[in-house]
Amino acid sequence: MVVTNAGKAEVAGLIGSDTQGDVTPFDYIAIGTGTTAESASDTALENEIQRAAATGSRVTVNVTNDTLQLVKDAFTFGSSYAITESGVFNASTGGTMLCRKTFDAINVTSDDTLKVTWKITIS
């Protein structure tokens, strides 16, 4: 996973109380079929096919509540896809991408659902 440059800037704004009006929390997970390796300069998925609101919580990895966990329980599909990328965003369309990850294909068909979980640990 790579945290993007734009994502870092947005997180910096979320930290301070005087800057929070200019930024938006990251509550959306997107999936796609892009295969180009992730980069800090990325601003979008290479080939996004779906984006949905996720359920967020804080969980513990190293110290209490050090990790943002975002879960989308059921992406559904009308066609077959080889899902190879995912990202975290702060809007239902457009917006700022916090991070992106590419991976080996997860093949889905119109009868499938896909659960996606992101864990972003602050360390």
Secondary structure, DSSP 8 states (H G I E B T S, - for coil): -EE-HHHHHHHHHHHSTTTGGG-----EEEEE---S---TT--S-SSEEEEEE-EEEEE-SSSTT-EEEEEEEEEE-SS-EEEEEEEEESSSSSS-EEEEEEEEEEEE-TT-EEEEEEEEE--
